[in-house]
């Protein structure tokens, strides 16, 4: 088995495995939802002081379910925005449920400030660039011009009359009769293209390029 086929099969296996885990986690969330109703009856049948503690447990339960749902999105979507939302929810849960001292709240506020700074000045700045470096792999905006990618990174991508990387990947997917989805892989015989994120309209947002050889 050559390296190209191995990468294609391995990536598909990992993606399907993540989807399977997401489905199992979603089933666990659905099973836990009726417990929220049980909390209501428990609060109604408890004294005022005990009701406050039960309400805190209810909030913790709801927060945990929401965090689990965001984690499912992270497994499937693999985008920076989902990571930020997940971190914010985790910090908010800690501040609202388990913060008993002013120091805990102060640390939570500082943590949220750091997250918002990262989102504003790092992620948004990175996404505004034509290309994004990510470890050893190179992730490009779908609007990146193929000729510029070839010049800057010594690629030899055959544009086939198409100007942008996203247009090329969409063309390759159309030839195979597939729709663009996060985690989808397609190749042109020289390079493997993997879709990393999509816009809300279903358009390709970010693509990574891997050498076949």
Secondary structure as UniProt FT lines:
FT   HELIX           3..44
FT   HELIX           48..77
FT   HELIX           80..98
FT   HELIX           102..118
FT   HELIX           119..123
FT   HELIX           124..128
FT   STRAND          131..134
FT   TURN            135..136
FT   STRAND          137..141
FT   TURN            142..143
FT   HELIX           146..153
FT   TURN            160..161
FT   HELIX           165..176
FT   TURN            182..183
FT   STRAND          185..187
FT   STRAND          191..198
FT   TURN            200..201
FT   STRAND          204..211
//
